[in-house]
Amino acid sequence: GTAGQFVGFDAAGNAVAVAAPVSVILDAIHITTPPAKTAYKAGETFNTAGMVVKADYSNGTVVIANERMGNGFTIRNCTFGSTRARAMLIKASNGLIENNTVERSYYDAISIYPEYYWLEGGCARNVTIRGNTLRNNGGGIYIGGTSGNGTRLPPDAHSGMVLENNTIIDSPQKRK
């Protein structure tokens, strides 16, 4: 891999954009989300779509492959209401969130936020958020994240975000 393809953590738990580690020993590999297809007939090719794999290295680094996070999504013309957390929690890339209405979400209407503490990750790349109406939420659109030890992600962890023509009404930010 090349730098920026992965977000990992150093031994102190700080998030860092990294290439796949090369000077450490791979201790374990975990499939944290199974692939969408799990039943096969003889001769069928294994399909990894939807599978999320986590690697643990001897120096404490954790690497999550961003290309296995539900990339290529579209959320269009939907209505979300009265949620107890966030209406949309995005951890994927190459997506479009367009012409949706979100009302009464307790926290942010739309969050692009990996949760590395829970080993649920993936920094987003190339996501367009356009033409949405966000009303009476605990926040509008939040793009950020923290590492497993609570430190903020590096500034370049997310990239290619486009926000266009969204309307945010009565949605004071609850997040600190």
JOSUL-V197299 format. One record per helix or strand of 2 or more residues. SS is the DSSP state (H for helix, E for strand). FROM is the first residue (numbers start at 0). TO is the last residue. If there is no record, write none. Layout:
SS&FROM&TO / SS&FROM&TO
This chain:
E&5&8 / E&14&17 / E&25&32 / E&51&56 / E&61&64 / H&65&67 / E&73&75 / E&78&82 / E&87&89 / E&94&97 / E&100&104 / E&109&114 / H&115&117 / E&126&129 / E&132&134 / E&140&145 / E&161&163 / E&166&168
